[in-house]
């Protein structure tokens, strides 16, 4: 079983755990071509239920 040779310093530990905030960002949004509402890319529109010009979800 692998065992660390040295104790991990507080600075090393904290700097490793401080990077999670960088990955937080607002979700990307695009305009729906049918109803012109904002929607997530590559997802069916929550307002009109269409995806790539076809109705896939009944709203």
C-alpha positions, 0 to 999 in steps of 0.5 A: 500500500502506498504511503506518503513520505512527507506530510502534505503542508497546509498551503499545498492542501488549501491550494488544491482545494481552492480551485473549485470556485474557478469551475463555477460559471453560468450555463450557456444559453442560446435563442430558440429559433421557434419561440425566441426564448433563451434555452440551453444548447443541444436541449429541447426548448422548455417553452415550446418543446421543440428541438431542431425544428421538430416538436419533441415535448408536448407543452 
